[in-house]
Amino acid sequence: MAKSDGRSMSRRGSGRRGTVTVIEDHVSRSYTRNAKIAFWVVAIVVGLLAATVLADKWHPILALILGGAIGAGVALPIAAVIAIWPVLRVIVWWLPEILAAFELVAGFVLLAQHTTLPVRLAVIAALAVPFAFPKVRYLFMKTAWCFISRHRLRTCFAEFIIGNNRASLPFILWARPTLVGESVWLWLRPGLAMSDLEGRLEQMAAACWADKVTVERASQSNSALVRIDISRRDALTGRVVSPLTDEITTTDDTLIQPSTLVLDTGTGGLDLDDVTDTVVLDTKNTTKNGRPDTGNGRKPGPARDAVTVPAAHGAEDISDYID
């Protein structure tokens, strides 16, 4: 009984808690089994077809032997690719980072072989100067977050998605930066649906070190194509630079002086026949640049007498309240 418990603990310890495994055991066994099946199927089908073609010019037994050899030669690479596909898949996942590291190391080696130390230092300094500008650093970090989010989502999917024996996970197509984060496109494998992701939005946000994550369909005709929007900041809380502020000019100082309302008593004035009481209205006139400003864009005309506006019948006389 003790041995059984020790084995079970060692298996759990060698799984996710004890060590970090790149390829699970059941995944490796599944691909090995599929590789064997693919080898025999391809070898038999290709061998029979090749033997049938060769039987026209060769002896049937010799054609069968040559057909079997041709079938085995064709099936062997296919089976090898299927067997090592878990390793190739990891290489494909990290291919951009691998190429970037290879180019960086290879470029530095070539530079060291053909230049002197001062030239190498000058080239490195020239490559580092653009990162002193905030915009360059911002663009670089936006691109870097796209690659980081792809790996974080893949790790998150491996934790909560229950796949089949082959551990089928969503295939991450591409990612691009947005104003608030990143957008990642996924292709859902058979057995998965968008509802499997909608119930895990908080887990995905925590895995991507983001504020929130939303999931929606990226195609109206194909539900397997899904887009994940990762938000790392709130666009409404940032400062927006508006070009309208450049259109604002400084206004001249104005002097506000109280005056009475001047009404034209001519044909354009008020025509109130049934008015007996009078009311005096006060307004404000401005003086701009030392000259009177009427506020309507017209030049000031000759002085006019202040006209009182009579009140209607039955209205309260408020002339006592006006100074």
Phi and psi in degrees as a GROMACS rama.xvg file:
@    title "Ramachandran Plot"
@    xaxis  label "Phi"
@    yaxis  label "Psi"
@TYPE xy
-67.1451  -35.7825  ALA-2
-65.1263  -40.3395  LYS-3
-62.3586  -42.5155  SER-4
-65.4351  -37.6783  ASP-5
-65.2438  -38.0761  GLY-6
-66.8671  -42.3793  ARG-7
-64.6832  -38.6505  SER-8
-67.3104  -38.7071  MET-9
-67.3927  -34.6457  SER-10
-67.8494  -41.1101  ARG-11
-67.2115  -36.7025  ARG-12
-68.9737  -34.2458  GLY-13
-83.0233  -2.29413  SER-14
-87.7358  -105.173  GLY-15
-95.1493  -25.805  ARG-16
-84.4499  -44.7301  ARG-17
-75.9911  -52.5049  GLY-18
-130.933  165.491  THR-19
-103.07  117.349  VAL-20
-102.54  136.764  THR-21
-81.5681  -40.3124  VAL-22
-124.503  124.51  ILE-23
-70.969  155.024  GLU-24
-65.4748  -44.0199  ASP-25
-67.1064  -28.1165  HIS-26
-69.6363  -43.5848  VAL-27
-62.9365  -42.4162  SER-28
-65.3633  -38.4095  ARG-29
-63.9224  -43.9606  SER-30
-70.7208  -32.5407  TYR-31
-65.0467  -42.2281  THR-32
-64.2648  -42.08  ARG-33
-65.2225  -34.1302  ASN-34
-66.3142  -40.389  ALA-35
-64.2101  -44.8808  LYS-36
-61.6346  -44.7824  ILE-37
-64.0181  -35.7735  ALA-38
-62.7324  -49.0724  PHE-39
-69.4091  -38.2994  TRP-40
-65.3935  -48.6741  VAL-41
-66.7022  -40.1639  VAL-42
-63.5621  -43.0933  ALA-43
-68.3612  -46.4914  ILE-44
-65.6501  -48.2956  VAL-45
-67.8444  -37.5679  VAL-46
-63.9203  -43.513  GLY-47
-64.8332  -42.261  LEU-48
-64.1955  -42.0606  LEU-49
-67.4847  -38.7344  ALA-50
-66.1264  -36.2613  ALA-51
-64.495  -40.8214  THR-52
-70.2406  -40.8789  VAL-53
-75.2765  -19.5971  LEU-54
-67.1036  -17.3937  ALA-55
-70.1639  -30.625  ASP-56
-116.214  -14.9717  LYS-57
-120.081  168.553  TRP-58
-66.0646  142.783  HIS-59
-55.7794  -39.454  PRO-60
-67.7859  -44.0179  ILE-61
-65.0518  -38.0511  LEU-62
-65.4046  -35.8577  ALA-63
-67.4357  -38.8784  LEU-64
-66.5448  -46.0137  ILE-65
-65.4471  -37.3588  LEU-66
-64.406  -39.423  GLY-67
-63.6025  -38.8417  GLY-68
-66.1006  -41.299  ALA-69
-65.3482  -42.5938  ILE-70
-61.7889  -42.0654  GLY-71
-66.1271  -37.7308  ALA-72
-66.2745  -32.8463  GLY-73
-78.8125  -38.8538  VAL-74
-75.5412  -28.2381  ALA-75
-62.9558  -48.814  LEU-76
-62.1038  -36.8167  PRO-77
-64.7114  -45.0899  ILE-78
-65.2681  -35.5899  ALA-79
-65.8891  -40.6517  ALA-80
-64.2756  -41.4748  VAL-81
-65.5283  -39.802  ILE-82
-66.9323  -38.1164  ALA-83
-98.3636  11.9299  ILE-84
-59.8398  -37.8914  TRP-85
-56.1711  -38.4468  PRO-86
-71.1539  -42.346  VAL-87
-63.5526  -34.571  LEU-88
-64.8194  -40.5853  ARG-89
-65.0653  -38.5347  VAL-90
-64.5685  -39.4653  ILE-91
-64.8686  -38.8135  VAL-92
-60.027  -41.4046  TRP-93
-100.804  15.7959  TRP-94
-60.9309  -44.9207  LEU-95
-59.9129  -41.7718  PRO-96
-68.1909  -37.4714  GLU-97
-65.302  -44.1284  ILE-98
-64.604  -40.2972  LEU-99
-64.353  -42.5201  ALA-100
-66.4298  -39.9039  ALA-101
-64.2471  -44.595  PHE-102
-64.4884  -37.5706  GLU-103
-65.2904  -46.1845  LEU-104
-69.001  -45.8319  VAL-105
-63.5794  -39.2365  ALA-106
-65.2432  -39.865  GLY-107
-68.5724  -36.1982  PHE-108
-65.5248  -44.9306  VAL-109
-62.8762  -39.2599  LEU-110
-65.1325  -39.0164  LEU-111
-69.619  -30.0022  ALA-112
-77.3662  -24.8265  GLN-113
-115.118  -1.25943  HIS-114
-133.699  169.875  THR-115
-94.347  175.503  THR-116
-63.5641  -44.5723  LEU-117
-60.492  -36.7797  PRO-118
-67.6581  -40.4197  VAL-119
-63.4494  -42.2918  ARG-120
-64.653  -37.1795  LEU-121
-67.002  -40.2278  ALA-122
-66.2152  -42.9723  VAL-123
-63.6461  -40.5232  ILE-124
-64.9838  -38.58  ALA-125
-65.688  -35.5971  ALA-126
-72.3402  -26.5211  LEU-127
-87.5358  -17.8681  ALA-128
-61.3935  -43.675  VAL-129
-58.0433  -26.8401  PRO-130
-73.564  -5.66928  PHE-131
-75.4673  -16.275  ALA-132
-90.4068  134.588  PHE-133
-60.6563  -36.2768  PRO-134
-65.5072  -39.0653  LYS-135
-66.1119  -43.5289  VAL-136
-63.7742  -37.1524  ARG-137
-64.4496  -44.9428  TYR-138
-65.4103  -38.6847  LEU-139
-64.865  -42.768  PHE-140
-69.378  -34.6477  MET-141
-63.0571  -41.3209  LYS-142
-68.4618  -39.975  THR-143
-64.706  -37.7291  ALA-144
-65.0788  -28.1265  TRP-145
-63.4389  -43.6612  CYS-146
-70.0287  -37.948  PHE-147
-65.9578  -41.2177  ILE-148
-64.9575  -35.9262  SER-149
-60.9141  -44.9734  ARG-150
-69.8484  -38.1162  HIS-151
-67.9468  -39.5875  ARG-152
-65.1464  -39.945  LEU-153
-63.9182  -40.0101  ARG-154
-66.5664  -38.9849  THR-155
-66.1421  -40.7467  CYS-156
-62.4199  -38.8842  PHE-157
-65.7004  -19.7182  ALA-158
-85.7081  -40.6949  GLU-159
-114.119  -10.773  PHE-160
-88.7923  124.63  ILE-161
-90.4338  103.596  ILE-162
-93.5567  -173.307  GLY-163
-85.1295  -164.415  ASN-164
-63.1876  -22.7351  ASN-165
-89.2331  -0.634992  ARG-166
55.4792  55.6687  ALA-167
-71.5824  121.117  SER-168
-117.102  161.538  LEU-169
-57.5517  137.509  PRO-170
-87.5019  119.025  PHE-171
-82.3086  118.103  ILE-172
-83.0581  -66.8635  LEU-173
-155.278  171.106  TRP-174
-144.319  148.219  ALA-175
-142.132  150.177  ARG-176
-76.1291  152.246  PRO-177
-125.61  -178.24  THR-178
-68.5607  -28.1553  LEU-179
-114.606  -3.25065  VAL-180
172.18  -123.233  GLY-181
-139.833  157.341  GLU-182
-121.743  127.938  SER-183
-121.219  130.278  VAL-184
-99.0461  135.135  TRP-185
-122.519  152.528  LEU-186
-118.038  115.504  TRP-187
-78.6068  129.753  LEU-188
-75.887  164.924  ARG-189
-58.3269  134.191  PRO-190
100.322  -7.7441  GLY-191
-114.075  154.082  LEU-192
-141.873  166.447  ALA-193
-65.3336  -26.5194  MET-194
-64.6131  -26.7625  SER-195
-66.1551  -25.9891  ASP-196
-92.3257  -31.107  LEU-197
-65.1656  -28.972  GLU-198
-83.2611  0.192949  GLY-199
-124.713  31.3641  ARG-200
-67.4841  -39.9104  LEU-201
-66.6567  -38.3451  GLU-202
-65.1491  -40.4677  GLN-203
-67.5548  -38.1094  MET-204
-64.0496  -40.8393  ALA-205
-67.9987  -37.4664  ALA-206
-67.2202  -33.9827  ALA-207
-90.2718  2.47427  CYS-208
57.0755  42.4745  TRP-209
-116.602  172.457  ALA-210
-76.546  -49.9468  ASP-211
-155.945  162.192  LYS-212
-135.448  135.871  VAL-213
-124.286  149.374  THR-214
-125.871  134.627  VAL-215
-152.866  162.151  GLU-216
-71.1703  138.498  ARG-217
-96.7469  -5.98624  ALA-218
-141.247  139.091  SER-219
-78.9384  -21.5026  GLN-220
-105.13  -11.9285  SER-221
-134.271  112.409  ASN-222
-78.3433  -8.17601  SER-223
-76.9732  -20.3741  ALA-224
-91.1281  115.506  LEU-225
-127.132  145.697  VAL-226
-117.052  133.176  ARG-227
-109.85  122.475  ILE-228
-102.502  119.014  ASP-229
-103.488  122.219  ILE-230
-109.376  121.818  SER-231
-106.475  -13.6883  ARG-232
-150.382  160.682  ARG-233
-95.1438  118.552  ASP-234
-68.588  -23.1645  ALA-235
-78.609  -16.2197  LEU-236
-91.9879  -8.38361  THR-237
-82.2888  166.637  GLY-238
-87.4137  126.801  ARG-239
-104.724  125.176  VAL-240
-85.3612  116.251  VAL-241
-104.193  136.221  SER-242
-72.5442  -10.0537  PRO-243
-70.1238  -22.5118  LEU-244
-67.2996  -24.9064  THR-245
-72.9634  -17.823  ASP-246
-84.1792  -9.57438  GLU-247
-82.0103  125.576  ILE-248
-111.608  156.825  THR-249
-73.7703  131.346  THR-250
-90.1216  153.734  THR-251
-73.7013  153.428  ASP-252
-68.1232  137.205  ASP-253
-117.34  146.807  THR-254
-105.944  118.324  LEU-255
-90.8974  120.262  ILE-256
-126.397  131.952  GLN-257
-74.5304  145.311  PRO-258
-156.19  171.588  SER-259
-90.3713  154.893  THR-260
-71.7802  125.908  LEU-261
-98.9434  119.862  VAL-262
-113.563  142.637  LEU-263
-80.5988  123.861  ASP-264
-92.2308  7.66002  THR-265
-80.4105  -145.025  GLY-266
-70.6819  -22.931  THR-267
-92.1051  7.35799  GLY-268
-86.1302  -161.573  GLY-269
-87.7799  140.994  LEU-270
-123.307  88.0992  ASP-271
-117.655  103.262  LEU-272
-79.5453  -32.1551  ASP-273
-99.3404  34.4346  ASP-274
-109.746  132.733  VAL-275
-116.832  -47.3725  THR-276
-81.2009  160.984  ASP-277
-121.477  150.519  THR-278
-135.008  133.981  VAL-279
-101.018  124.939  VAL-280
-101.932  137.217  LEU-281
-105.172  146.346  ASP-282
-143.375  -172.392  THR-283
-124.064  135.972  LYS-284
-115.521  141.915  ASN-285
-107.698  152.217  THR-286
-117.936  118  THR-287
-116.779  123.935  LYS-288
57.6231  36.3597  ASN-289
79.8983  2.00567  GLY-290
-122.735  148.198  ARG-291
-65.552  138.35  PRO-292
-121.119  119.004  ASP-293
-82.2323  -12.6677  THR-294
87.1032  -7.72839  GLY-295
-111.079  10.2358  ASN-296
82.5154  -1.39286  GLY-297
-93.6435  154.049  ARG-298
-73.6321  142.608  LYS-299
-65.418  134.373  PRO-300
-94.1613  -166.091  GLY-301
-65.8216  155.235  PRO-302
-62.8524  138.716  ALA-303
-118.934  151.912  ARG-304
-73.3512  145.163  ASP-305
-69.4122  127.708  ALA-306
-109.542  134.907  VAL-307
-93.0611  141.657  THR-308
-96.5157  116.972  VAL-309
-70.1394  150.814  PRO-310
-92.1115  160.58  ALA-311
-78.2798  167.555  ALA-312
-62.31  139.229  HIS-313
82.5798  -5.10346  GLY-314
-82.442  155.067  ALA-315
-75.6079  139.75  GLU-316
-82.0823  115.25  ASP-317
-110.25  14.6923  ILE-318
-67.0256  -24.0268  SER-319
-71.1677  -21.2674  ASP-320
-87.2399  -8.19815  TYR-321
-101.914  126.974  ILE-322
